[in-house]
Structures are given as structure tokens and as C-alpha cells.
Amino acid sequence: MQDSKYLVANEHDALWGLTVSTVGYDAVEAGEPYPTKGHADGYYFDMDRGRVLNEYQMLYLMEGEGFFQSSHIDKVSIKAGDIFLLFPGEWHSYGPLPDSHWKSYWIGFKGRNMDDRINNGFLHPSKPIYHVGYSSEIIELYKAAMKAAFEEAAHFQQMLAGIVNHLIGTMYALERNIELNKNQGHAEMVSKARIRIRESLESDLTIQQLADSLGVSYSNFRKLFKLYTGLSPALYQQDLRLQRAKELLSTTKMSVKEIAYRLNFDSPDYFSSRFRLKTGMKPSDFRKQGTAGKKDE
């Protein structure tokens, strides 16, 4: 069984940054032909010969087992709970094993939103498969995409673009969290550290003291913290303090000097330099900007 929709997008839709060309669902029993019939020209393919697309596709295997191969990777097994990406200009082939059934969703798209993720190293043809497991959230997103595609309401392409971005973000985060949470002790330690840092923005807690209290060396703590959060603990602490500084500048009459010392910056000058580096303006100018906005209301 196949249920699919092929879509068109205009030049104005493309300016949004991402357009969707196809969305669908496949279900075949063991031994049935695959791919199923009914695909538009350029989409149907022979599993032995493979194909090349001029767009991205994201497929989620809900049930069954199969194979995947591409120009970048040799033939590998895929199973229920796997998402695999197809890249424009990249030869690939995939499908169910002869004795396995197959149920999958797919969505095809193109645009600079996705191109930017490739160019910035978040995604790459050398890693097309993501092991996310069963996810009701991903299934509901595919169902929402199919609903929007079949209804074709006004500005449906923008709605579909949002769903695709949500799907990609969910896929990316799910796999990484699954991998990171395999070591529950490390995950809990970083979680505790983040809470401690948030709760002590106005104290003189140092990262060394925090590492000591968690029973780990500073170097190992810094490495693990950055692995889980993408930031060093010191930068994480500083960014939170700068966020708190914005709040104090906007809601209190405390001087810049008072805020700097309240948030444990080494000096008002250092605070001002870090604030300007982060926001592009001096603390005093940030406060004036907020005041001007209130006067205009």
C-alpha cells in the first residue's frame, strides 16, 4: 500500500528557505514488490540499480528490516526506528529484505535551510542513518505533513517547511541524546552542574569548586560538560550571567557597576567588554534602548 502526494512550489515559496516536493507512506508485506507502484517520474527506482535525486529526502522506517547504500557508504542494514537521509546528486539504493515487511514515511524537500546545515557540518552524506528508535513525535510530524500536503491550504508550503525543520531537529537531537544518555552517570552529573550554575549566578562559585563538589577533575568535567552542552562550563556560566544582566538592566535601576559586582564579574570594565562582545552594545546603551521602547508605548 502506498499513499503519497507530489507538490509544486513557486519562486516566492523558495524564498522561505525550504520547499517540499513529496510526502508519503509505504507499507509492503514480505515478498511484495518494492518500491511500490504509483511514484511520479524520477522517483521510482530499481533497488539493484539505485538512483540519484535532485532533492533531499528523509525516510523513517517504522517497521521491518532492510538495507541502505550510497556513494559514501557500503551496503548496511537498517531496522525499525532508523531514519535515513538522501542527498541531492548522491547515488543511493534502499529497500526491505526479501523476508521482511516494510512500513515507512518519507518527505522530499530542497532549499538553503538544508544546504546551510550541510555546509556547516551538522549533516553530511557520510552519515545518512540516524538511530532514533520508535518516536510517536516523529510519526505525528509525518502525519501532519501528509495532512497539510493533501489539503493544500493557502501557504501550505510554509507550513510544510516548518514541519521538515522540526523533523530534522528532532532526529538530530534524539540520536545524540540516546548516545549521550548511555552513560547515565555522566548525564546526571552534567544536569546537576547546569542546575548549580543557574542557581549560583549571583554567588562566587567557580568551575573548579563545582568540579570538586561533583568529585571529578576540572579537565574531565570541562570535557564532559562541553560534550553534552556544546559549551565549556565557564562560557555557559558567563552567558547565563550576561542574560541575567540584561534582565537587571531592563527591570532595575542598579548601576552598571552594581550589576557587574552582583554577578561576580572581575570588574565593571570586564563586564562591559563581555556584554558588548555578546550583544553588540554597551550595557548603558542596552538600558537606554529598553527605556526608549517603554516611552514609545
N, C-alpha and C positions, 0 to 999 in steps of 0.2 A: 504494500500500500504506500502511496505517495501523496502528499498534499503540499503544494508549492505555489508560489506566486513570483512572477518576474515583473520588475518595476522599471519605470523610466524616471529620470531626474533631469531638470533643466539647468541652464547655466547659473541661474540665481541660486538654486539649491546647492550647487557645488561650492558657492562662496561660503556656505555654512561650515565647510571644512570636512564634511563626510557625507556621502550619499550611499543608499542601499539599493542593490540591483536585484537581489533574490533572497527569499526566505522560505524555508520549508521543513518538512518532516518525512522521514523514510522509515518503513517497517517491512522487513522481509523475513520469512521463515528459512530454516536451514535448507540449503539446496536450491532455493529460488534464485532466479537471475538477478544480478546486481551489476551496475546500477539499475534502478527501476526505470520503466519507460515514462515518458511524459516530460523529460527535460527539454529546455529550449536549446536551439542551435548553439554550439560552442560549449555546452555544459555536459552533455552526455559523453562518456568515455569508455574505453575498453580497459579493464584492470591490467591486462598483460602489457598494453602499450602505454598506458598513462596519458597524461595531458599537460598542457600549460594554459593557465588562465591569465587574463589581463586585469585581475582584481584580487583582493584579499577574500578569503572565506574562513569562517570559524565554525567548526563542527564539534558537536558534543555527542559522544556515544553513550546513550542511556543504558542500553542492554546489549549483550553479546560480546564477541571477541573478533578481532580482525588483524589486519596488517596495515602498515603505512611505510612508504618510502618516498624519497625525494632526491633532488640533485645533491643535497647536502648530507643526507643520512642514508645508510643502507637499510634494507628491509627490517622492520622491527614489529613486535607485537603490540597491539593496543587492546584495551579492555574497557568494560563499562566504567564510567567515571572519568574517562580521559577526554580532554579537549585537544583537537589538533588544528593548527593554523595552516592555511595555504597562502602562498605569497605570489604576487604577480610576476610573471616571467620565470617562475620556478617549476621545473618539471616535477610531477608527483603522481603517485597512484595510491589507492587505498581501497579497502573493502572487507567484507566479512570472511572468516574462514569457512571452508566448504561445509562443515558440520555445525555451524553456529548461526543462530538468528541474529538480527541486527536492527536496532532502533536508534535513530539519530535525528538531531535537529541540525540545520545549517543556516547560515546567513552570509551573504556576499556583499562586499562594500568596497569603496575606494575613497581617497581623499587625503588632504595634507595632515589631518589629525593623526591618521595611522602612519603616514610617511614619517612624521616627526618622531614617533615612538621608535621606528626602525633606526632612523638617523642618529638618535640619542642613545641607542644601545639597550633600550628596555626590551625589545623583541628582535628576533633575528631568525632567518631560515635555518640556521644550525641548531636551533632549539624550537621545533614546531609543536612538540607534545607537552601538555600540562596535565599532571595527575591531580585532579581536584576532588575525585570521589563523587558520590551522589550528592547533588545540591538542588534542593527544591527551589532555591532562589534563581539559579541559572535556568531551570526549566520554566519557571514563571516568566522570566525575561524573554525567553524564546517564544512562549505563548503570546506575550504582549506584542512582540514584534510581528507575529503572524496576524494577530487581530488588527493591528494598525495597517499592515500591508493589504489585507483583504478589504478593509473598509475604505482605504484611500481617501480619508477625510482631508480637508484643507490643511496644507503644511504637514502632511504625514511624513515627508522625508526628514523634517527636523525632529519629529518625534522618534523616528527610527534611528536617527543618528545618536540621539541621547541613549537609546536602549543599547546600541552597539558599544558606546563608550562605557556604559555601566557593565555590560558583559565582559569587556576586556579588563576593566579594573577589577571586577570580582574574580575572574580567572587568575589574574596576576597575583592578587593578594591571597587568595585561597591556597594556591600551591605553596607560596612562600611561608605562610603561617603553618601549614601542615608540616613542612620540613623543619621549621624552627622549633615547633612545639614537640618534636620528637624527643628533645631533651627538656623535660618539664621543669627540671631544677633551674636551668638557665633562664627559661621563660619567666618563671616566677620571680627570680632574682631581679631581672630587668624590670618587671612590673612593679615590684616593691621599690626599686630605685627611682622609677619615674614618679611614684606617689610621694616618696620622701622629698624629692627635688621640688615638686609642686607645692608641697606643704611648708617648705622652708625657704621660700623666695626672699623673705624679709629677715632671715637669720644668716649667721656667718658660716653655715655648713659648707665645707669644702668637699670636693670629689674624693680626695684621699680619705677623709673621715668617713664618707659614705661607703667607700670600698672596704675600709677596715671594719665597719659595723656589719657588713654583709659577709665578712670572712673570706675575702678574695683579694689578690694583689691588685694594685692600681692598673698595671698594664693589662692583665687579663680582664678586669672589669671594663676598662675602656674598649677593649677589642669586642667583647660580647655585647656591650651596650650599643656600639656602632653597628654591629651585625644586625641587631633587632630593630633599631630605630633609624639607621642611616645617618645619625649624628653622633659626635663624641658627647659624653656626658657633660663636659664643660660648656660646649656650644649649646646643648639642649637647655642647660640651666640659664645661660646668658639670654637665649632667645625668649624664654619664659619671663625672665626679669624685664626684658625690653617690652614685652606685651603688657606686663603689669605696669610698667612706667607709662605707657600710652593711656592706660585706664586712670592712673593717678593724675596725669596731666589734664585729662578731659573732665574729671569729676571732682577734683580738689583744688585748693588754692596753694598747695605746697609748692615751695620754690624748687627750681631745678636742682639746687644743691641739696635740699632736704630729701628729695626723691632719690638722688644718687646715693646718699649715705643710707637711706632707709632700705634700699635694695642691694646694699653691700658692694657697690662698685668702688674701685680703689680711690677714685677722685671724681669730682664733678666734670673735669675735663675729659677723663677717660670715658665716663658715662655718655657725655655729649658726642664724643667721636664715634662710639659704638652705635649710639642711637641714629646718628646721621648716616653711618655706613649701612644700617639696616633699613632705614625709612627714606633716605634721600633728603632729609631736612633736620634742622636743629630742633631740640626739644621745645625751645621757646616759640619757634615758627609753627610747630605742630600744635601747640596750645592756642596760638593766635588763629590758626586755621579753624579749629573747633569752635572758638568763640565767635568768629565771623559767621560761621554756619548757623549758630543759635540766634544771632541778631537778625539774620535774614528770614527766620521762620515767622 
